[in-house]
Structures are given as structure tokens and as C-alpha cells.
Amino acid sequence: MIFAKEENREKKVRTFFSEAGYEKAMNVLDIAMADRLGQYNPLQNSSDLSDVDNIREILKKLQKEE
């Protein structure tokens, strides 16, 4: 879901949202964010959480639509 291409991301998030529900989906994003911030990898910028933030916004939009 996080690694999905931008054009396919909303579809994958929608599928995940329908299977897991809003609260569990947000919890998974919190875990993904904490995991990324806790890692030290000089080849990967752990402070770039724009993809996680993008998915969080999609989830909020889906929640409002329901």
C-alpha cells in the first residue's frame, strides 16, 4: 500500500480500508511511521513521511464519504 504507485494508491487504500476499518488502518499507519522514524539507514531518508501522510489523507477522505 505504501509502496504502491501514486495512480494505484487510492484503490489499494480503499481496499485496505474496507477490510480493516478506519481505526485499524490508522493504527497500521502509526506503526509504519514509528518504524520508519526509529530506523537508521543513511541510504533512506526516514524523515520523509509524505507517502504515509498521503495515505492518511486518503483514509480521512474515505471515512468522510462513509
DSSP file (Angstrom, degrees, kcal/mol; ACC not computed):
  #  RESIDUE AA STRUCTURE BP1 BP2  ACC     N-H-->O    O-->H-N    N-H-->O    O-->H-N    TCO  KAPPA ALPHA  PHI   PSI    X-CA   Y-CA   Z-CA
    1    1 A M    >         0   0    0      0, 0.0     3,-0.8     0, 0.0    12,-0.1   0.000 360.0 360.0 360.0 -49.6    0.0    0.0    0.0
    2    2 A I  T 3   +     0   0    0      1,-0.2     7,-0.1    11,-0.0    53,-0.0   0.866 360.0  46.4 -68.1 -34.9    2.7    2.5    0.9
    3    3 A F  T 3  S+     0   0    0      6,-0.0    -1,-0.2     2,-0.0     3,-0.1   0.361  87.4 118.7 -91.1   6.6    4.9    1.3   -1.9
    4    4 A A  S <  S-     0   0    0     -3,-0.8     5,-0.1     1,-0.1     2,-0.0  -0.362  76.2 -95.9 -69.8 151.2    2.1    1.4   -4.5
    5    5 A K    >>  -     0   0    0      1,-0.1     4,-1.2     3,-0.1     3,-1.2  -0.324  36.9-110.0 -63.7 152.6    2.4    3.7   -7.4
    6    6 A E  H 3> S+     0   0    0      1,-0.3     4,-0.5     2,-0.2     3,-0.4   0.851 117.5  52.3 -55.2 -39.7    0.7    7.0   -7.0
    7    7 A E  H 34 S+     0   0    0      1,-0.2    -1,-0.3     2,-0.1     4,-0.2   0.734 116.7  39.1 -73.1 -20.8   -2.0    6.3   -9.5
    8    8 A N  H <> S+     0   0    0     -3,-1.2     4,-2.0     2,-0.1    -1,-0.2   0.497  92.6  90.2-101.7  -6.7   -2.9    2.9   -7.8
    9    9 A R  H  X S+     0   0    0     -4,-1.2     4,-2.7    -3,-0.4     5,-0.2   0.902  83.6  50.3 -62.3 -46.1   -2.5    4.1   -4.2
   10   10 A E  H  X S+     0   0    0     -4,-0.5     4,-2.5     1,-0.2    -1,-0.2   0.892 110.2  51.0 -63.5 -38.5   -6.1    5.2   -3.6
   11   11 A K  H  > S+     0   0    0     -4,-0.2     4,-2.0     2,-0.2    -1,-0.2   0.918 112.6  45.9 -63.1 -43.3   -7.5    2.0   -4.9
   12   12 A K  H  X S+     0   0    0     -4,-2.0     4,-2.4     2,-0.2    -2,-0.2   0.885 112.9  49.9 -67.9 -38.5   -5.3    0.0   -2.6
   13   13 A V  H  X S+     0   0    0     -4,-2.7     4,-2.9     2,-0.2    -2,-0.2   0.898 109.2  52.5 -66.0 -39.8   -6.1    2.2    0.3
   14   14 A R  H  X S+     0   0    0     -4,-2.5     4,-2.2    -5,-0.2    -2,-0.2   0.908 110.6  47.5 -61.8 -42.3   -9.8    1.8   -0.4
   15   15 A T  H  X S+     0   0    0     -4,-2.0     4,-1.6     2,-0.2    -2,-0.2   0.934 114.1  46.4 -63.9 -46.7   -9.4   -2.0   -0.4
   16   16 A F  H  X S+     0   0    0     -4,-2.4     4,-3.0     1,-0.2     5,-0.5   0.905 111.4  52.6 -62.3 -42.1   -7.4   -2.0    2.8
   17   17 A F  H  X S+     0   0    0     -4,-2.9     4,-2.0     1,-0.2    -1,-0.2   0.897 108.7  49.5 -60.8 -42.3   -9.9    0.4    4.4
   18   18 A S  H  < S+     0   0    0     -4,-2.2    -1,-0.2    -5,-0.2    -2,-0.2   0.825 117.4  41.1 -69.6 -29.7  -12.9   -1.8    3.6
   19   19 A E  H  < S+     0   0    0     -4,-1.6    -2,-0.2    -5,-0.1    -1,-0.2   0.879 128.9  25.1 -83.3 -40.1  -11.1   -4.9    5.0
   20   20 A A  H  < S-     0   0    0     -4,-3.0     4,-0.4    -5,-0.2    -3,-0.2   0.783  98.9-131.0 -98.7 -30.3   -9.6   -3.4    8.1
   21   21 A G     X  -     0   0    0     -4,-2.0     4,-1.9    -5,-0.5     5,-0.2  -0.164  33.7 -72.4  91.6 165.5  -11.7   -0.4    9.0
   22   22 A Y  H  > S+     0   0    0      2,-0.2     4,-2.5     1,-0.2     5,-0.2   0.935 125.7  47.5 -65.4 -50.6  -10.7    3.1    9.8
   23   23 A E  H  > S+     0   0    0      1,-0.2     4,-2.2     2,-0.2    -1,-0.2   0.922 115.1  44.6 -61.5 -46.6   -9.2    2.6   13.3
   24   24 A K  H  > S+     0   0    0     -4,-0.4     4,-2.2     2,-0.2    -1,-0.2   0.886 112.5  52.6 -66.2 -38.0   -7.1   -0.4   12.4
   25   25 A A  H  X S+     0   0    0     -4,-1.9     4,-1.9     1,-0.2    -2,-0.2   0.915 110.5  47.4 -64.1 -42.3   -5.9    1.3    9.2
   26   26 A M  H  X S+     0   0    0     -4,-2.5     4,-2.2     1,-0.2    -1,-0.2   0.875 110.0  53.6 -66.3 -36.5   -4.8    4.4   11.1
   27   27 A N  H  X S+     0   0    0     -4,-2.2     4,-2.2    -5,-0.2    -2,-0.2   0.898 107.0  51.5 -63.8 -39.9   -3.1    2.2   13.7
   28   28 A V  H  X S+     0   0    0     -4,-2.2     4,-2.5     1,-0.2    -1,-0.2   0.896 109.8  50.0 -63.7 -39.6   -1.1    0.5   10.9
   29   29 A L  H  X S+     0   0    0     -4,-1.9     4,-2.5     2,-0.2    -2,-0.2   0.894 108.8  51.9 -65.7 -39.3   -0.1    3.9    9.6
   30   30 A D  H  X S+     0   0    0     -4,-2.2     4,-2.5     2,-0.2    -2,-0.2   0.907 111.4  47.5 -61.8 -41.3    1.1    5.0   13.0
   31   31 A I  H  X S+     0   0    0     -4,-2.2     4,-2.7     2,-0.2    -2,-0.2   0.913 111.3  50.3 -65.9 -42.9    3.2    1.8   13.3
   32   32 A A  H  X S+     0   0    0     -4,-2.5     4,-2.2     2,-0.2    -2,-0.2   0.901 112.3  47.9 -61.9 -40.8    4.6    2.3    9.9
   33   33 A M  H  X S+     0   0    0     -4,-2.5     4,-2.4     2,-0.2    -2,-0.2   0.926 113.3  46.6 -66.3 -45.4    5.5    5.9   10.7
   34   34 A A  H  X S+     0   0    0     -4,-2.5     4,-1.8     1,-0.2    -2,-0.2   0.891 112.0  51.7 -64.6 -39.2    7.1    4.9   14.1
   35   35 A D  H  X S+     0   0    0     -4,-2.7     4,-0.7     2,-0.2    -1,-0.2   0.924 111.2  46.8 -62.8 -44.9    9.0    2.1   12.4
   36   36 A R  H >< S+     0   0    0     -4,-2.2     3,-0.6     1,-0.2    -2,-0.2   0.897 113.0  48.4 -66.3 -39.9   10.4    4.4    9.8
   37   37 A L  H 3< S+     0   0    0     -4,-2.4    -1,-0.2     1,-0.2    -2,-0.2   0.798 109.6  54.2 -70.2 -26.9   11.4    7.1   12.3
   38   38 A G  H 3< S+     0   0    0     -4,-1.8     2,-0.2    -5,-0.2    -1,-0.2   0.596  93.5  87.4 -83.5 -10.8   13.1    4.5   14.5
   39   39 A Q    <<  -     0   0    0     -4,-0.7     2,-0.6    -3,-0.6     7,-0.1  -0.604  63.8-150.4 -89.7 148.8   15.3    3.1   11.8
   40   40 A Y        +     0   0    0     -2,-0.2     5,-0.1     5,-0.0    -3,-0.1  -0.948  32.9 148.7-117.5 110.6   18.7    4.5   10.9
   41   41 A N    >   -     0   0    0     -2,-0.6     3,-1.7     3,-0.4     5,-0.2  -0.890  31.7-160.6-140.8 106.5   19.5    4.0    7.3
   42   42 A P  T 3  S+     0   0    0      0, 0.0    -1,-0.1     0, 0.0     3,-0.0   0.714  92.9  57.6 -63.7 -18.4   21.7    6.6    5.6
   43   43 A L  T 3  S+     0   0    0      1,-0.1     2,-0.4    -3,-0.1    -3,-0.0   0.646 105.8  54.7 -84.4 -14.4   20.6    5.5    2.2
   44   44 A Q  S <  S-     0   0    0     -3,-1.7     2,-1.1     3,-0.0    -3,-0.4  -0.974  82.5-131.0-123.6 130.8   16.9    6.1    3.0
   45   45 A N    >   -     0   0    0     -2,-0.4     3,-1.2     1,-0.2    -5,-0.0  -0.678  23.1-175.6 -81.6 100.5   15.5    9.4    4.3
   46   46 A S  T 3  S+     0   0    0     -2,-1.1    -1,-0.2     1,-0.3    -7,-0.1   0.678  77.5  64.4 -73.3 -16.1   13.5    8.3    7.3
   47   47 A S  T 3  S+     0   0    0      1,-0.1     2,-1.2    -3,-0.1    -1,-0.3   0.580  78.1  93.3 -84.4  -7.5   12.2   11.8    7.9
   48   48 A D    <   +     0   0    0     -3,-1.2     3,-0.2     1,-0.1     4,-0.1  -0.727  41.6 155.5 -86.1  98.0   10.3   11.8    4.5
   49   49 A L     >  +     0   0    0     -2,-1.2     4,-2.5     1,-0.2     5,-0.2   0.020  28.7 119.3-110.3  24.8    6.9   10.6    5.6
   50   50 A S  H  > S+     0   0    0      1,-0.2     4,-2.3     2,-0.2    -1,-0.2   0.847  74.1  53.1 -63.3 -34.1    5.0   12.2    2.7
   51   51 A D  H  > S+     0   0    0     -3,-0.2     4,-2.0     2,-0.2    -1,-0.2   0.899 110.6  46.8 -68.4 -38.5    3.7    8.9    1.4
   52   52 A V  H  > S+     0   0    0      2,-0.2     4,-2.3     1,-0.2    -2,-0.2   0.906 112.9  49.7 -67.4 -41.4    2.4    8.0    4.9
   53   53 A D  H  X S+     0   0    0     -4,-2.5     4,-2.1     1,-0.2    -2,-0.2   0.884 108.9  53.2 -63.7 -37.9    0.8   11.4    5.2
   54   54 A N  H  X S+     0   0    0     -4,-2.3     4,-2.0    -5,-0.2    -2,-0.2   0.916 110.2  46.5 -62.4 -44.0   -0.8   11.0    1.7
   55   55 A I  H  X S+     0   0    0     -4,-2.0     4,-2.5     1,-0.2    -2,-0.2   0.883 109.3  55.1 -66.1 -38.6   -2.3    7.6    2.7
   56   56 A R  H  X S+     0   0    0     -4,-2.3     4,-2.2     1,-0.2    -1,-0.2   0.906 108.2  48.9 -60.7 -41.4   -3.6    9.2    6.0
   57   57 A E  H  X S+     0   0    0     -4,-2.1     4,-2.2     2,-0.2    -1,-0.2   0.888 109.8  51.4 -65.8 -39.5   -5.4   11.9    3.9
   58   58 A I  H  X S+     0   0    0     -4,-2.0     4,-2.4     2,-0.2    -2,-0.2   0.918 110.1  49.8 -62.5 -42.9   -6.9    9.3    1.6
   59   59 A L  H  X S+     0   0    0     -4,-2.5     4,-2.4     1,-0.2    -2,-0.2   0.908 109.8  50.3 -62.8 -42.0   -8.2    7.4    4.7
   60   60 A K  H  X S+     0   0    0     -4,-2.2     4,-2.0     2,-0.2    -1,-0.2   0.896 110.7  50.1 -62.9 -39.2   -9.7   10.5    6.2
   61   61 A K  H  X S+     0   0    0     -4,-2.2     4,-1.7     2,-0.2    -2,-0.2   0.911 111.2  48.3 -64.5 -42.7  -11.4   11.3    2.9
   62   62 A L  H  X S+     0   0    0     -4,-2.4     4,-1.2     1,-0.2    -2,-0.2   0.883 109.2  53.5 -65.3 -38.5  -12.8    7.7    2.7
   63   63 A Q  H  < S+     0   0    0     -4,-2.4     3,-0.4     1,-0.2    -1,-0.2   0.899 108.7  49.3 -63.5 -40.5  -14.0    8.0    6.3
   64   64 A K  H  < S+     0   0    0     -4,-2.0    -1,-0.2     1,-0.2    -2,-0.2   0.844 107.0  56.1 -67.3 -32.9  -15.9   11.2    5.5
   65   65 A E  H  <        0   0    0     -4,-1.7    -1,-0.2     1,-0.2    -2,-0.2   0.770 360.0 360.0 -70.2 -24.9  -17.5    9.6    2.4
   66   66 A E     <        0   0    0     -4,-1.2    -1,-0.2    -3,-0.4    -2,-0.2   0.479 360.0 360.0 -77.6 360.0  -19.0    6.8    4.5
